[in-house]
Amino acid sequence: MLLFRSELHIDRWCQQWNRPRGGTMTLAQCWQLAREWYADRLSPDWRPKTAGEAQAAFARIGLTGEFWRLSR
Amino acid sequence: MTAHDSTLRLYVYDHILRHEQTPSVSEIAKALKASLRETRAALVRLSESHAFMLQEDGELWRAAPFSAVPTPFPVRVGKKSWYGNCIWDALGISAMLAKDADINSTCACCNFAMPLHIRSGKLKEKAGIVHFAVPACRWYEDVVFT
């Protein structure tokens, strides 16, 4: 996942790499996601999130819909 | 995850935080008084969750959110610096450490400087969009392009 200055620059990058356009989030959402994902990483009790827990974390920050679905 | 895996996981993070680089397999084995075989097996188990990922030679490639190799996402926290695997992980280093951070990021399209600053748990910048090229269900099929 990469950072871009605008939608136009995402389109240019997709064209350059011959890739279809994917999903986007705001920087604020990415910061929220980073906190959801990594705040407990140094805990001795850390374990990987289950697919359900990860999906719930996405939903909390507004990442819903087919693109953000973790299981097929 | 076994008790040894858990110890190894925390050792890897402790090493990264102290030395600003990932430990080699032999360094991990020596520090934990384990054989190379045991250490490699533990790293493979820890890679099943994708929290750790290995290079072709078996050395660590990423111990999320840290990258073992240089990336376009350098993160500075105080006097120390690391590389994030992506913008999510670069922000994740600050989130993980609960510390202020400066991320020297750029636009992936044109290399325009887009430095980010986290202060007291808040991201100062608002401009910028994060793009995921691959749907969530396929993220680990092509990590580089995700």
Backbone of each chain as ProteinMPNN parsed JSONL, in Angstrom:
{"seq_chain_A": "MLLFRSELHIDRWCQQWNRPRGGTMTLAQCWQLAREWYADRLSPDWRPKTAGEAQAAFARIGLTGEFWRLSR", "coords_chain_A": {"N_chain_A": [[0.84, -1.189, 0.0], [0.529, 2.144, -0.883], [1.44, 5.635, -0.673], [-0.114, 8.516, -1.982], [-0.268, 11.766, -3.578], [-2.647, 12.641, -4.678], [-5.839, 11.704, -6.195], [-5.515, 11.719, -8.939], [-2.815, 11.132, -9.205], [-2.795, 8.525, -8.3], [-4.197, 7.271, -10.359], [-2.396, 7.715, -12.468], [-0.216, 6.193, -11.601], [-1.311, 3.603, -11.596], [-1.753, 3.301, -14.307], [0.846, 3.441, -15.26], [1.973, 1.097, -14.184], [0.35, -0.738, -15.256], [-1.898, -1.73, -13.887], [-5.085, -2.513, -12.448], [-7.238, -0.104, -10.889], [-7.256, 0.013, -7.346], [-8.272, -0.214, -3.929], [-8.949, 2.601, -1.802], [-7.938, 4.675, 0.978], [-8.212, 7.292, 3.432], [-5.526, 9.285, 4.801], [-5.969, 9.611, 7.513], [-7.615, 7.422, 8.096], [-5.748, 5.407, 7.595], [-3.897, 5.821, 9.626], [-5.511, 5.255, 11.81], [-5.942, 2.558, 11.265], [-3.338, 1.586, 11.488], [-2.943, 1.906, 14.222], [-4.92, 0.204, 15.238], [-3.872, -2.195, 14.366], [-1.214, -2.468, 15.264], [-0.807, -1.601, 17.904], [-0.686, -3.412, 20.03], [1.492, -5.0, 19.55], [3.925, -5.465, 20.837], [3.255, -6.802, 23.082], [3.618, -9.586, 25.266], [1.576, -11.376, 25.105], [0.568, -11.201, 22.594], [-1.185, -12.255, 19.701], [-1.85, -13.412, 16.356], [-4.42, -11.618, 14.616], [-7.672, -12.975, 14.217], [-9.487, -13.781, 11.197], [-12.043, -12.757, 11.459], [-11.722, -10.876, 13.533], [-9.956, -9.112, 12.296], [-11.512, -8.245, 10.161], [-13.502, -6.94, 11.56], [-12.02, -4.867, 12.632], [-11.396, -3.448, 10.317], [-13.976, -2.646, 9.616], [-14.576, -0.913, 11.727], [-13.154, 1.339, 11.07], [-14.327, 2.138, 8.816], [-13.844, 0.688, 6.507], [-15.396, -1.069, 4.411], [-17.232, -3.382, 2.298], [-16.733, -5.145, -0.851], [-13.999, -5.039, -1.707], [-12.534, -4.924, 0.633], [-13.012, -7.267, 1.894], [-11.88, -10.02, 3.669], [-12.002, -12.814, 3.407], [-12.687, -15.04, 0.699]], "CA_chain_A": [[0.0, 0.0, 0.0], [1.396, 3.281, -1.156], [0.886, 6.967, -0.419], [-0.168, 9.38, -3.167], [-0.692, 13.128, -3.237], [-4.009, 12.891, -5.156], [-6.473, 10.644, -6.99], [-4.897, 11.76, -10.259], [-1.524, 10.446, -9.137], [-3.091, 7.082, -8.21], [-4.533, 6.846, -11.731], [-1.157, 7.691, -13.255], [0.595, 5.047, -11.139], [-1.966, 2.375, -12.077], [-1.504, 3.242, -15.75], [2.276, 3.173, -15.433], [2.25, -0.298, -13.812], [-0.648, -1.575, -15.929], [-2.669, -2.366, -12.81], [-6.394, -1.901, -12.229], [-7.324, 0.704, -9.675], [-7.639, -0.802, -6.196], [-9.049, 0.471, -2.9], [-8.251, 3.742, -1.197], [-8.364, 5.181, 2.295], [-7.572, 8.56, 3.772], [-4.39, 9.139, 5.728], [-6.522, 9.464, 8.871], [-8.028, 6.02, 8.234], [-4.549, 4.572, 7.644], [-3.343, 5.995, 10.972], [-6.385, 4.46, 12.686], [-5.676, 1.142, 10.989], [-2.021, 1.284, 12.07], [-3.109, 1.766, 15.677], [-5.681, -1.036, 15.464], [-3.077, -3.361, 13.994], [0.117, -2.603, 15.866], [-0.664, -1.076, 19.276], [-0.413, -4.487, 20.998], [2.45, -5.939, 18.945], [5.019, -5.793, 21.756], [2.738, -7.54, 24.226], [3.967, -11.018, 25.245], [0.356, -12.155, 24.828], [0.072, -10.933, 21.233], [-1.415, -13.352, 18.742], [-2.403, -12.833, 15.121], [-5.871, -11.425, 14.602], [-8.448, -13.889, 13.376], [-10.081, -13.065, 10.051], [-13.199, -12.013, 11.974], [-11.226, -9.707, 14.27], [-9.389, -8.17, 11.325], [-12.629, -7.661, 9.414], [-14.16, -5.995, 12.468], [-11.146, -3.68, 12.726], [-11.623, -2.686, 9.077], [-15.315, -2.033, 9.67], [-14.555, 0.204, 12.698], [-12.619, 2.573, 10.471], [-15.094, 2.464, 7.612], [-13.42, -0.085, 5.331], [-16.384, -2.12, 4.182], [-17.428, -3.651, 0.87], [-16.082, -6.33, -1.418], [-12.543, -4.906, -1.796], [-11.924, -5.091, 1.953], [-13.411, -8.556, 2.458], [-10.656, -10.84, 3.814], [-12.199, -14.181, 2.902], [-13.357, -15.026, -0.605]], "C_chain_A": [[0.882, 1.248, 0.0], [0.654, 4.594, -0.901], [0.963, 7.808, -1.695], [-0.668, 10.759, -2.763], [-2.116, 13.422, -3.699], [-4.537, 11.68, -5.914], [-5.829, 10.559, -8.374], [-3.578, 10.989, -10.265], [-1.703, 8.939, -8.947], [-3.376, 6.542, -9.615], [-3.279, 6.735, -12.592], [-0.31, 6.472, -12.894], [0.01, 3.736, -11.659], [-1.711, 2.189, -13.571], [-0.057, 2.836, -16.017], [2.608, 1.701, -15.181], [1.249, -1.274, -14.427], [-1.451, -2.401, -14.91], [-4.044, -1.729, -12.73], [-6.384, -1.087, -10.948], [-7.838, -0.154, -8.516], [-8.521, -0.038, -5.23], [-8.246, 1.607, -2.294], [-8.778, 4.025, 0.211], [-7.66, 6.502, 2.535], [-6.377, 8.29, 4.686], [-4.884, 8.928, 7.158], [-6.982, 8.022, 9.108], [-6.807, 5.101, 8.353], [-3.891, 4.646, 9.027], [-4.177, 5.196, 11.987], [-6.109, 2.964, 12.526], [-4.34, 0.711, 11.605], [-2.131, 1.084, 13.577], [-3.876, 0.5, 16.02], [-4.76, -2.256, 15.34], [-1.848, -3.568, 14.868], [0.239, -2.182, 17.331], [-0.272, -2.172, 20.272], [0.732, -5.406, 20.56], [3.605, -6.324, 19.875], [4.538, -6.528, 23.009], [3.17, -9.008, 24.142], [2.762, -11.888, 24.88], [-0.169, -11.958, 23.409], [-0.146, -12.231, 20.457], [-2.013, -12.729, 17.485], [-3.914, -12.664, 15.236], [-6.527, -12.53, 13.785], [-9.022, -13.074, 12.218], [-11.262, -12.219, 10.523], [-12.778, -10.754, 12.722], [-10.673, -8.647, 13.321], [-10.51, -7.472, 10.544], [-13.362, -6.632, 10.271], [-13.345, -4.715, 12.613], [-11.319, -2.812, 11.476], [-12.951, -1.927, 9.167], [-15.326, -0.825, 10.603], [-14.026, 1.485, 12.075], [-13.253, 2.86, 9.112], [-14.664, 1.733, 6.361], [-14.357, -1.269, 5.171], [-16.53, -2.327, 2.674], [-16.529, -4.761, 0.389], [-14.548, -6.223, -1.39], [-11.863, -5.224, -0.466], [-12.309, -6.402, 2.616], [-12.194, -9.482, 2.477], [-10.813, -12.26, 3.309], [-12.996, -14.118, 1.61], [-14.792, -15.502, -0.478]], "O_chain_A": [[1.832, 1.374, 0.772], [-0.575, 4.653, -0.913], [1.977, 7.806, -2.394], [-1.38, 10.921, -1.772], [-2.746, 14.347, -3.185], [-3.791, 10.754, -6.233], [-5.623, 9.47, -8.911], [-3.27, 10.279, -11.222], [-0.858, 8.158, -9.384], [-2.862, 5.494, -10.007], [-3.12, 5.779, -13.351], [0.242, 5.805, -13.769], [0.748, 2.86, -12.11], [-1.485, 1.074, -14.042], [0.225, 2.005, -16.88], [3.433, 1.123, -15.889], [1.288, -2.474, -14.158], [-1.644, -3.606, -15.071], [-4.169, -0.52, -12.925], [-5.605, -1.359, -10.034], [-8.754, -0.957, -8.694], [-9.414, 0.699, -5.647], [-7.015, 1.576, -2.278], [-9.899, 3.663, 0.568], [-6.636, 6.794, 1.916], [-6.244, 7.21, 5.261], [-4.294, 8.162, 7.92], [-6.766, 7.467, 10.185], [-6.825, 4.135, 9.116], [-3.389, 3.643, 9.533], [-3.64, 4.556, 12.89], [-6.05, 2.213, 13.499], [-4.224, -0.379, 12.167], [-1.489, 0.197, 14.14], [-3.534, -0.201, 16.973], [-4.863, -3.213, 16.107], [-1.481, -4.701, 15.177], [1.289, -2.388, 17.939], [0.406, -1.887, 21.259], [0.919, -6.476, 21.139], [4.197, -7.392, 19.717], [5.336, -6.839, 23.893], [3.098, -9.612, 23.071], [2.924, -13.009, 24.4], [-1.226, -12.483, 23.057], [0.636, -13.175, 20.565], [-2.608, -11.652, 17.539], [-4.596, -13.467, 15.873], [-5.982, -12.963, 12.77], [-9.039, -11.843, 12.254], [-11.462, -11.101, 10.047], [-13.392, -9.698, 12.572], [-10.888, -7.45, 13.51], [-10.456, -6.267, 10.3], [-13.787, -5.588, 9.778], [-13.9, -3.619, 12.705], [-11.382, -1.587, 11.571], [-13.037, -0.742, 8.842], [-15.993, 0.171, 10.324], [-14.395, 2.584, 12.49], [-12.78, 3.711, 8.358], [-15.067, 2.107, 5.259], [-14.127, -2.34, 5.735], [-16.015, -1.543, 1.877], [-15.674, -5.256, 1.124], [-13.869, -7.204, -1.086], [-10.743, -5.736, -0.444], [-11.972, -6.629, 3.778], [-11.555, -9.706, 1.448], [-9.847, -12.853, 2.827], [-13.864, -13.262, 1.44], [-15.514, -15.558, -1.474]]}, "seq_chain_B": "MTAHDSTLRLYVYDHILRHEQTPSVSEIAKALKASLRETRAALVRLSESHAFMLQEDGELWRAAPFSAVPTPFPVRVGKKSWYGNCIWDALGISAMLAKDADINSTCACCNFAMPLHIRSGKLKEKAGIVHFAVPACRWYEDVVFT", "coords_chain_B": {"N_chain_B": [[1.402, -21.109, 18.04], [4.356, -21.648, 19.758], [5.812, -21.594, 23.126], [8.493, -21.047, 22.809], [8.469, -19.864, 20.277], [7.13, -17.522, 20.866], [8.938, -16.296, 22.609], [11.061, -15.972, 20.853], [9.919, -14.24, 18.983], [9.568, -11.894, 20.509], [12.233, -11.425, 21.122], [13.278, -10.8, 18.595], [11.969, -8.356, 18.04], [12.962, -6.831, 20.169], [15.692, -6.767, 19.544], [15.618, -5.405, 17.094], [14.652, -2.92, 17.949], [16.694, -2.085, 19.622], [19.027, -2.162, 18.015], [18.397, -1.154, 15.53], [18.21, -2.736, 13.312], [17.337, -5.87, 11.759], [17.839, -9.03, 13.383], [20.148, -11.643, 12.38], [19.532, -15.071, 11.362], [21.392, -16.733, 12.61], [22.255, -15.085, 14.689], [19.926, -14.925, 16.215], [19.592, -17.601, 16.956], [21.899, -18.019, 18.488], [21.527, -16.164, 20.569], [19.25, -17.159, 21.807], [20.05, -19.601, 22.56], [19.519, -21.82, 20.925], [19.275, -24.313, 18.324], [20.26, -23.848, 14.862], [18.486, -25.104, 13.195], [16.167, -25.409, 14.783], [15.623, -22.729, 15.158], [15.145, -21.763, 12.549], [12.858, -23.264, 11.996], [11.061, -22.194, 13.828], [10.894, -19.569, 12.88], [9.68, -20.026, 10.431], [7.188, -20.96, 11.323], [6.281, -18.622, 12.584], [6.016, -17.059, 10.377], [3.758, -17.916, 9.184], [1.555, -16.42, 9.892], [2.062, -14.134, 8.59], [3.075, -12.027, 9.982], [5.775, -12.115, 10.396], [8.035, -12.337, 7.686], [10.026, -14.182, 5.393], [13.179, -13.973, 3.633], [14.443, -15.312, 0.507], [16.722, -16.676, 1.234], [16.196, -17.475, 3.771], [16.623, -15.674, 5.781], [15.302, -12.962, 7.818], [12.854, -10.987, 6.246], [10.801, -9.262, 6.729], [9.649, -8.076, 9.846], [6.903, -7.39, 10.859], [5.871, -4.231, 12.066], [8.284, -3.639, 10.81], [10.745, -3.416, 8.212], [13.335, -5.472, 6.97], [14.919, -4.691, 4.98], [15.939, -1.777, 3.074], [13.357, 0.602, 2.33], [10.907, 2.775, 0.678], [9.919, 4.034, 2.951], [11.079, 5.399, 5.353], [11.387, 5.726, 8.87], [11.665, 7.847, 11.602], [12.305, 7.84, 15.017], [12.88, 9.671, 17.706], [16.299, 9.413, 18.229], [16.613, 7.22, 16.72], [16.15, 5.097, 13.811], [14.136, 3.353, 11.419], [12.91, 1.154, 8.8], [9.665, 1.085, 7.419], [7.433, -1.377, 6.021], [5.521, -0.463, 4.291], [3.214, 2.278, 3.808], [1.229, 1.939, 5.732], [2.555, 0.278, 7.588], [4.702, 1.95, 8.234], [3.427, 4.008, 9.628], [2.559, 2.301, 11.553], [4.83, 1.718, 13.07], [5.172, 3.944, 14.721], [2.726, 3.724, 16.058], [2.998, 1.262, 17.336], [5.139, 1.725, 19.08], [4.138, 3.775, 20.513], [5.054, 6.411, 20.315], [6.248, 9.669, 19.328], [6.845, 10.332, 15.872], [8.669, 10.737, 12.783], [8.002, 10.465, 9.418], [9.54, 9.961, 6.457], [8.161, 10.187, 3.847], [7.137, 9.831, 0.368], [5.265, 10.778, -2.613], [4.083, 7.992, -4.336], [3.85, 8.035, -7.029], [5.144, 10.305, -8.205], [7.259, 11.004, -6.613], [7.114, 13.26, -5.052], [7.764, 15.113, -2.166], [6.35, 14.033, 0.859], [6.309, 14.433, 3.803], [5.471, 12.993, 6.962], [4.166, 13.52, 10.238], [3.903, 12.372, 13.505], [2.518, 13.274, 16.476], [2.121, 13.172, 19.908], [0.274, 11.046, 19.698], [-1.24, 11.78, 17.532], [-1.749, 12.181, 14.042], [-0.317, 14.636, 12.155], [-0.592, 15.546, 9.485], [-3.042, 15.857, 6.871], [-3.516, 15.75, 4.153], [-3.329, 13.597, 1.328], [-3.575, 10.296, -0.046], [-4.121, 6.866, 0.504], [-3.39, 4.021, -1.319], [-4.441, 0.773, -2.093], [-3.384, -1.774, -4.02], [-4.216, -4.344, -4.385], [-6.961, -6.527, -3.723], [-8.184, -7.181, -0.362], [-8.431, -9.949, 0.245], [-6.406, -11.06, -1.197], [-3.973, -10.124, -0.381], [-1.527, -11.271, 0.47], [-0.611, -12.686, -1.638], [0.784, -11.186, -3.386], [2.837, -9.353, -2.152], [4.56, -7.181, -2.616], [3.277, -5.558, -4.528], [0.922, -5.017, -3.229]], "CA_chain_B": [[2.657, -20.49, 18.435], [4.878, -22.268, 20.972], [6.428, -20.637, 24.058], [9.761, -20.657, 22.188], [8.138, -18.929, 19.196], [6.778, -16.252, 21.488], [10.202, -15.72, 23.09], [11.823, -15.557, 19.658], [9.234, -13.063, 18.418], [9.904, -10.721, 21.32], [13.67, -11.178, 20.973], [13.49, -10.124, 17.303], [11.575, -6.948, 18.182], [13.897, -6.17, 21.086], [16.921, -6.554, 18.784], [15.356, -4.331, 16.111], [14.52, -1.637, 18.643], [17.998, -1.695, 20.168], [20.114, -2.046, 17.03], [17.879, -0.547, 14.291], [18.265, -3.695, 12.199], [16.841, -7.195, 12.159], [18.921, -9.991, 13.663], [20.27, -12.774, 11.45], [19.082, -16.347, 11.948], [22.431, -17.226, 13.525], [22.238, -14.244, 15.904], [18.758, -15.324, 17.012], [19.882, -18.931, 17.52], [22.917, -17.859, 19.535], [20.953, -15.435, 21.71], [18.235, -17.981, 22.496], [20.667, -20.913, 22.833], [18.771, -22.814, 20.152], [19.981, -24.707, 17.104], [19.821, -23.138, 13.655], [17.308, -25.813, 12.684], [15.012, -25.011, 15.623], [15.349, -21.3, 14.923], [14.504, -21.643, 11.23], [11.497, -23.829, 12.089], [10.227, -21.221, 14.557], [10.66, -18.435, 11.975], [8.681, -20.463, 9.437], [5.871, -20.942, 11.999], [5.872, -17.224, 12.788], [5.698, -16.476, 9.061], [2.431, -18.373, 8.728], [0.588, -15.339, 10.118], [2.567, -13.008, 7.787], [3.67, -10.991, 10.834], [7.152, -12.217, 9.935], [8.191, -12.943, 6.363], [11.439, -14.527, 5.203], [13.77, -13.845, 2.302], [14.7, -16.623, -0.119], [17.808, -17.372, 1.929], [15.747, -17.845, 5.114], [16.775, -14.553, 6.734], [14.085, -12.168, 7.934], [12.584, -9.928, 5.258], [10.029, -8.291, 7.495], [9.062, -8.395, 11.143], [5.957, -6.272, 10.767], [5.842, -3.334, 10.906], [9.63, -3.288, 10.358], [11.341, -4.093, 7.068], [14.761, -5.746, 7.142], [15.639, -4.088, 3.852], [15.487, -0.393, 2.871], [12.113, 0.828, 1.583], [10.624, 4.225, 0.588], [9.171, 4.459, 4.135], [11.935, 5.529, 6.529], [10.698, 6.258, 10.053], [12.592, 8.257, 12.665], [11.724, 8.014, 16.354], [14.005, 10.155, 18.495], [17.58, 9.308, 17.513], [16.671, 5.937, 16.008], [15.337, 5.032, 12.596], [13.855, 2.037, 10.84], [12.095, 1.202, 7.588], [8.389, 0.384, 7.389], [7.231, -2.103, 4.758], [4.574, 0.293, 3.462], [2.787, 3.442, 4.591], [0.511, 1.391, 6.903], [3.547, -0.175, 8.558], [5.482, 3.103, 8.702], [2.596, 4.573, 10.699], [2.484, 1.265, 12.584], [5.995, 1.782, 13.969], [4.824, 4.938, 15.741], [1.618, 3.177, 16.852], [3.534, 0.165, 18.149], [6.008, 2.25, 20.134], [3.416, 4.86, 21.174], [6.0, 7.531, 20.384], [6.265, 10.601, 18.205], [7.673, 9.825, 14.773], [8.706, 11.453, 11.51], [8.074, 9.523, 8.299], [10.038, 10.726, 5.308], [7.522, 9.515, 2.707], [6.96, 10.582, -0.876], [4.193, 10.279, -3.485], [4.594, 6.829, -5.071], [3.776, 8.309, -8.47], [6.06, 11.332, -8.723], [8.332, 11.235, -5.636], [6.899, 14.531, -4.347], [7.979, 14.903, -0.726], [5.14, 14.064, 1.686], [6.707, 14.041, 5.162], [4.383, 12.855, 7.935], [4.625, 13.704, 11.618], [2.962, 11.945, 14.547], [2.838, 13.949, 17.731], [1.162, 12.882, 20.994], [-0.762, 10.13, 19.238], [-2.038, 12.335, 16.431], [-1.087, 12.419, 12.769], [-0.503, 16.063, 11.881], [-0.974, 15.814, 8.099], [-4.344, 15.35, 6.417], [-3.512, 15.57, 2.695], [-2.72, 12.349, 0.87], [-4.486, 9.155, -0.159], [-3.419, 5.581, 0.515], [-3.979, 3.129, -2.328], [-4.135, -0.655, -2.012], [-3.532, -2.247, -5.401], [-4.726, -5.716, -4.404], [-8.043, -6.72, -2.742], [-7.741, -7.706, 0.93], [-8.348, -11.419, 0.276], [-5.224, -11.502, -1.959], [-2.837, -9.298, 0.001], [-0.24, -11.951, 0.644], [-0.196, -13.346, -2.88], [1.711, -10.279, -4.057], [3.069, -8.362, -1.09], [5.245, -5.992, -3.126], [2.33, -4.685, -5.198], [-0.219, -4.701, -2.376]], "C_chain_B": [[3.128, -21.105, 19.751], [5.462, -21.182, 21.892], [7.753, -20.143, 23.482], [9.52, -19.637, 21.073], [7.859, -17.539, 19.764], [8.036, -15.529, 21.991], [11.016, -15.186, 21.917], [11.236, -14.282, 19.066], [9.635, -11.804, 19.185], [11.397, -10.388, 21.242], [13.95, -10.389, 19.686], [13.123, -8.641, 17.427], [12.547, -6.195, 19.089], [15.203, -5.841, 20.358], [16.747, -5.399, 17.797], [15.317, -2.974, 16.811], [15.865, -1.15, 19.183], [18.994, -1.32, 19.072], [19.696, -1.427, 15.7], [18.075, -1.455, 13.079], [17.811, -5.063, 12.697], [18.016, -8.127, 12.444], [18.963, -11.074, 12.589], [19.76, -14.037, 12.153], [20.119, -16.843, 12.958], [22.498, -16.389, 14.801], [21.074, -14.642, 16.815], [19.058, -16.651, 17.719], [20.856, -18.818, 18.687], [22.315, -17.206, 20.782], [19.988, -16.298, 22.502], [18.743, -19.379, 22.821], [19.871, -22.045, 22.17], [19.597, -23.188, 18.924], [19.464, -23.877, 15.925], [18.542, -23.773, 13.109], [16.051, -25.416, 13.459], [14.6, -23.569, 15.321], [14.65, -21.101, 13.583], [13.065, -22.157, 11.275], [10.558, -22.841, 12.786], [9.904, -20.027, 13.651], [9.631, -18.794, 10.906], [7.292, -20.46, 10.078], [5.373, -19.511, 12.175], [5.511, -16.538, 11.47], [4.319, -16.889, 8.572], [1.374, -17.28, 8.903], [0.938, -14.1, 9.299], [3.092, -11.869, 8.662], [5.17, -10.948, 10.57], [7.097, -12.761, 8.504], [9.679, -13.121, 6.117], [11.885, -14.265, 3.773], [14.043, -15.249, 1.755], [15.79, -17.403, 0.604], [17.45, -17.72, 3.373], [15.924, -16.755, 6.154], [15.482, -13.739, 6.761], [14.013, -11.111, 6.831], [11.781, -8.835, 5.938], [9.623, -8.896, 8.829], [8.108, -7.224, 11.362], [5.809, -5.542, 12.104], [7.216, -3.007, 10.301], [10.027, -4.077, 9.112], [12.821, -4.298, 7.348], [15.59, -5.09, 6.047], [15.113, -2.66, 3.646], [14.247, -0.309, 1.989], [11.912, 2.349, 1.439], [9.9, 4.77, 1.824], [10.071, 4.507, 5.372], [11.201, 6.242, 7.671], [11.742, 6.625, 11.099], [11.813, 8.461, 13.953], [12.874, 8.408, 17.268], [15.281, 10.077, 17.672], [17.671, 8.025, 16.683], [15.801, 5.96, 14.759], [15.253, 3.609, 12.075], [13.163, 2.26, 9.51], [10.786, 0.459, 7.816], [8.252, -0.329, 6.052], [6.377, -1.322, 3.767], [4.113, 1.465, 4.333], [2.027, 3.004, 5.845], [1.522, 0.994, 7.987], [4.406, 0.977, 9.087], [4.727, 3.804, 9.834], [2.523, 3.596, 11.874], [3.658, 1.279, 13.546], [5.73, 2.793, 15.08], [3.726, 4.397, 16.656], [2.113, 2.098, 17.812], [4.337, 0.682, 19.347], [5.317, 3.311, 20.979], [4.343, 6.055, 21.389], [5.837, 8.437, 19.173], [7.193, 10.057, 17.125], [7.612, 10.776, 13.592], [8.888, 10.418, 10.41], [8.426, 10.323, 7.048], [9.491, 10.126, 4.012], [7.42, 10.445, 1.501], [5.766, 10.015, -1.636], [4.772, 9.142, -4.333], [4.615, 7.053, -6.571], [4.924, 9.202, -8.927], [7.2, 11.673, -7.768], [8.248, 12.594, -4.945], [7.009, 14.28, -2.835], [6.668, 15.039, 0.05], [5.5, 13.628, 3.108], [5.51, 14.004, 6.104], [4.961, 12.947, 9.338], [3.541, 13.246, 12.579], [3.424, 12.567, 15.86], [1.726, 13.673, 18.745], [-0.023, 12.052, 20.498], [-1.616, 10.637, 18.099], [-1.183, 12.528, 15.187], [-1.376, 13.854, 12.348], [-1.056, 16.32, 10.472], [-2.328, 15.184, 7.763], [-4.337, 15.048, 4.923], [-2.786, 14.278, 2.323], [-3.742, 11.218, 0.876], [-3.651, 7.88, -0.201], [-4.153, 4.633, -0.429], [-3.494, 1.694, -2.109], [-4.397, -1.233, -3.396], [-4.244, -3.591, -5.488], [-5.847, -5.852, -3.375], [-7.56, -7.454, -1.491], [-7.565, -9.227, 0.935], [-7.116, -11.941, -0.465], [-3.95, -10.777, -1.543], [-1.51, -10.053, 0.018], [0.161, -12.796, -0.565], [0.845, -12.493, -3.593], [1.98, -9.102, -3.122], [3.657, -7.073, -1.652], [4.25, -5.027, -3.758], [1.138, -4.312, -4.33], [-0.112, -3.279, -1.854]], "O_chain_B": [[2.398, -21.092, 20.742], [5.59, -20.021, 21.503], [8.105, -18.973, 23.638], [10.266, -18.668, 20.937], [8.292, -16.525, 19.217], [8.18, -14.318, 21.823], [11.583, -14.095, 21.979], [11.966, -13.362, 18.695], [9.992, -10.786, 18.593], [11.781, -9.22, 21.289], [14.743, -9.447, 19.678], [13.87, -7.773, 16.975], [12.911, -5.053, 18.805], [15.758, -4.757, 20.539], [17.611, -4.53, 17.678], [15.884, -1.998, 16.319], [16.138, 0.05, 19.198], [19.703, -0.319, 19.168], [20.539, -1.197, 14.833], [18.101, -0.979, 11.944], [17.89, -5.371, 13.886], [19.067, -8.018, 11.812], [17.948, -11.385, 11.966], [19.583, -14.061, 13.371], [19.762, -17.317, 14.037], [22.768, -16.923, 15.877], [21.221, -14.689, 18.036], [18.811, -16.802, 18.916], [20.666, -19.435, 19.734], [22.564, -17.643, 21.906], [19.911, -16.187, 23.725], [17.992, -20.234, 23.291], [19.595, -23.078, 22.78], [20.509, -22.458, 18.535], [18.385, -23.289, 15.984], [17.641, -23.084, 12.63], [15.01, -25.124, 12.87], [13.418, -23.237, 15.24], [13.675, -20.356, 13.493], [12.166, -21.568, 10.673], [9.406, -22.675, 12.384], [8.777, -19.532, 13.652], [8.809, -17.961, 10.523], [6.325, -20.013, 9.461], [4.199, -19.218, 11.948], [4.78, -15.548, 11.461], [3.774, -16.282, 7.651], [0.406, -17.225, 8.143], [0.191, -13.121, 9.31], [3.515, -10.841, 8.133], [5.767, -9.872, 10.526], [6.214, -13.548, 8.163], [10.495, -12.319, 6.571], [11.093, -14.324, 2.832], [13.889, -16.244, 2.463], [15.792, -18.634, 0.596], [18.299, -18.204, 4.121], [15.439, -16.881, 7.278], [14.669, -13.819, 5.84], [14.998, -10.435, 6.534], [12.039, -7.645, 5.755], [9.296, -10.079, 8.92], [8.462, -6.212, 11.967], [5.641, -6.174, 13.147], [7.307, -2.191, 9.384], [9.691, -5.253, 8.974], [13.487, -3.417, 7.892], [16.807, -4.951, 6.17], [13.972, -2.364, 4.002], [14.108, -1.057, 1.022], [12.67, 3.125, 2.021], [9.324, 5.855, 1.762], [9.863, 3.756, 6.326], [10.493, 7.226, 7.457], [12.601, 5.812, 11.441], [10.799, 9.158, 13.981], [13.74, 7.589, 17.574], [15.347, 10.602, 16.561], [18.681, 7.773, 16.026], [14.847, 6.731, 14.659], [16.153, 2.79, 12.261], [12.866, 3.392, 9.129], [10.781, -0.656, 8.338], [8.876, 0.062, 5.066], [6.497, -1.499, 2.555], [4.572, 1.621, 5.464], [2.162, 3.623, 6.901], [1.355, 1.337, 9.157], [4.792, 0.977, 10.256], [5.309, 4.15, 10.862], [2.435, 4.003, 13.032], [3.513, 0.898, 14.708], [6.028, 2.531, 16.245], [3.776, 4.581, 17.873], [1.687, 2.04, 18.965], [4.238, 0.163, 20.459], [5.826, 3.708, 22.027], [4.412, 6.628, 22.476], [5.348, 8.015, 18.125], [8.196, 9.407, 17.42], [6.645, 11.518, 13.416], [9.805, 9.598, 10.458], [7.703, 11.235, 6.645], [10.249, 9.622, 3.183], [7.591, 11.66, 1.602], [5.305, 8.911, -1.345], [5.815, 9.3, -4.967], [5.311, 6.348, -7.302], [5.597, 8.901, -9.913], [8.022, 12.537, -8.073], [9.214, 13.03, -4.319], [6.41, 13.343, -2.308], [5.961, 16.038, -0.084], [5.051, 12.579, 3.568], [4.642, 14.875, 6.052], [6.084, 12.516, 9.598], [2.393, 13.68, 12.481], [4.567, 12.401, 16.285], [0.548, 13.908, 18.474], [-1.174, 12.325, 20.838], [-2.605, 10.004, 17.731], [-0.041, 12.981, 15.266], [-2.534, 14.244, 12.2], [-1.889, 17.207, 10.284], [-2.701, 14.137, 8.292], [-5.079, 14.177, 4.47], [-1.772, 13.919, 2.921], [-4.655, 11.192, 1.701], [-2.61, 7.825, -0.856], [-5.37, 4.466, -0.348], [-2.299, 1.441, -1.961], [-5.526, -1.182, -3.885], [-4.806, -3.941, -6.526], [-5.712, -5.348, -2.26], [-6.629, -8.257, -1.561], [-6.639, -9.735, 1.567], [-6.806, -13.129, -0.38], [-2.955, -10.808, -2.267], [-0.482, -9.509, -0.385], [1.15, -13.528, -0.521], [1.69, -13.015, -4.32], [1.426, -8.014, -3.281], [3.291, -5.985, -1.21], [4.351, -3.816, -3.558], [0.409, -3.378, -4.663], [-0.984, -2.825, -1.114]]}, "name": "protein", "num_of_chains": 2, "seq": "MLLFRSELHIDRWCQQWNRPRGGTMTLAQCWQLAREWYADRLSPDWRPKTAGEAQAAFARIGLTGEFWRLSRMTAHDSTLRLYVYDHILRHEQTPSVSEIAKALKASLRETRAALVRLSESHAFMLQEDGELWRAAPFSAVPTPFPVRVGKKSWYGNCIWDALGISAMLAKDADINSTCACCNFAMPLHIRSGKLKEKAGIVHFAVPACRWYEDVVFT"}
